[in-house]
Amino acid sequence: MFEDVRVVIFCVALSDYDEYVVDETGEKVNKMLLTKKLFESIATHPTFDQMDFLVLLNKFDSFEEKLERVPLTKCEWFDDFHPLVSRHRSNSNSSSINHCPSVGQLAFHHVAVKFKRLLSSLTNKKLYVSLVKGLEPKTVDESLKYAREIIKWDEERLNFSLSEYSFYSTDASSFSP
Ligand SMILES: Nc1nc2c(ncn2[C@@H]2O[C@H](COP(=O)(O)OP(=O)(O)OP(=O)(O)O)[C@@H](O)[C@H]2O)c(=O)[nH]1
């Protein structure tokens, strides 16, 4: 069913970090922690063993706006987020000459690293991450372009290792007569 799939694209709503749902036992569960659990189960599923993973961190606009009111540490997975922020901080849309990253950018980076470390600890794979604002089609197109590039890099890597093999191989069958 998934034989032709090359990249698993996993979409995360960044703004879920302070949102909750009630599970089947009646308990309140953080939506980001639920997403983390789902990611863990997909990442370790044998079906996706040979595939690359691209995480789309979506709803960045809501995320930035929410961070003004609710700290990222509200989600226990991110309770180690203690950014050093300049008093002259910019927001991500600012075109000022101040290049200090905004709280939103630092928080995005923190979440991205959490997912990267998680995948690496579970599968030893490198995780690709892209920032998306679902309401801005350009950012969605860029992420899909990134997914196509990942596939291309994979093909190039495969071709390179195959050509390296035939170059160094001592197997007589790999030489032309
Ligand atoms: N502000 C903002 N809204 C978005 C973005 N991406 C999707 N949405 C909107 O979010 C709403 C919910 O969409 P989804 O997240 O796909 O649906 P869902 O998972 O069932 O919704 P929730 O669980 O409530 O988040 C829709 O109205 C979308 O248009 C985004 O990047 N920014």
The ligand as a MOL file (V3000), in Angstrom:
LIG
                    3D

  0  0  0     0  0            999 V3000
M  V30 BEGIN CTAB
M  V30 COUNTS 32 34 0 0 0
M  V30 BEGIN ATOM
M  V30 1 N -4.1830 30.8720 11.5900 0
M  V30 2 C -3.9860 29.7310 10.9400 0
M  V30 3 N -5.0130 28.9090 10.7180 0
M  V30 4 C -4.7710 27.7580 10.0660 0
M  V30 5 C -3.4870 27.3760 9.6180 0
M  V30 6 N -3.5750 26.1640 9.0110 0
M  V30 7 C -4.8650 25.8070 9.0840 0
M  V30 8 N -5.5990 26.7620 9.7170 0
M  V30 9 C -7.0390 26.7880 10.0150 0
M  V30 10 O -7.2870 26.0300 11.1780 0
M  V30 11 C -8.5970 25.5160 11.1480 0
M  V30 12 C -8.5740 24.0750 11.5710 0
M  V30 13 O -7.8990 23.3720 10.6110 0
M  V30 14 P -7.1950 22.0280 10.9310 0
M  V30 15 O -6.1040 22.2150 11.9330 0
M  V30 16 O -6.8200 21.4550 9.6220 0
M  V30 17 O -8.3580 21.1280 11.5240 0
M  V30 18 P -8.4580 20.3820 12.8720 0
M  V30 19 O -7.1620 19.6940 13.1690 0
M  V30 20 O -9.6810 19.5650 12.8090 0
M  V30 21 O -8.7020 21.5850 13.8750 0
M  V30 22 P -8.1670 21.7830 15.3220 0
M  V30 23 O -8.0160 20.4250 15.9540 0
M  V30 24 O -9.2190 22.6400 16.0050 0
M  V30 25 O -6.8550 22.5160 15.2060 0
M  V30 26 C -9.1420 25.7580 9.7630 0
M  V30 27 O -10.0190 26.8570 9.8320 0
M  V30 28 C -7.8900 26.1620 8.9530 0
M  V30 29 O -8.1730 27.0780 7.9620 0
M  V30 30 C -2.4070 28.2810 9.8690 0
M  V30 31 O -1.2270 28.0460 9.5490 0
M  V30 32 N -2.7170 29.4310 10.5270 0
M  V30 END ATOM
M  V30 BEGIN BOND
M  V30 1 1 1 2
M  V30 2 2 2 3
M  V30 3 1 2 32
M  V30 4 1 3 4
M  V30 5 2 4 5
M  V30 6 1 4 8
M  V30 7 1 5 6
M  V30 8 1 5 30
M  V30 9 2 6 7
M  V30 10 1 7 8
M  V30 11 1 8 9
M  V30 12 1 9 10
M  V30 13 1 9 28
M  V30 14 1 10 11
M  V30 15 1 11 12
M  V30 16 1 11 26
M  V30 17 1 12 13
M  V30 18 1 13 14
M  V30 19 2 14 15
M  V30 20 1 14 16
M  V30 21 1 14 17
M  V30 22 1 17 18
M  V30 23 2 18 19
M  V30 24 1 18 20
M  V30 25 1 18 21
M  V30 26 1 21 22
M  V30 27 2 22 23
M  V30 28 1 22 24
M  V30 29 1 22 25
M  V30 30 1 26 27
M  V30 31 1 26 28
M  V30 32 1 28 29
M  V30 33 2 30 31
M  V30 34 1 30 32
M  V30 END BOND
M  V30 END CTAB
M  END
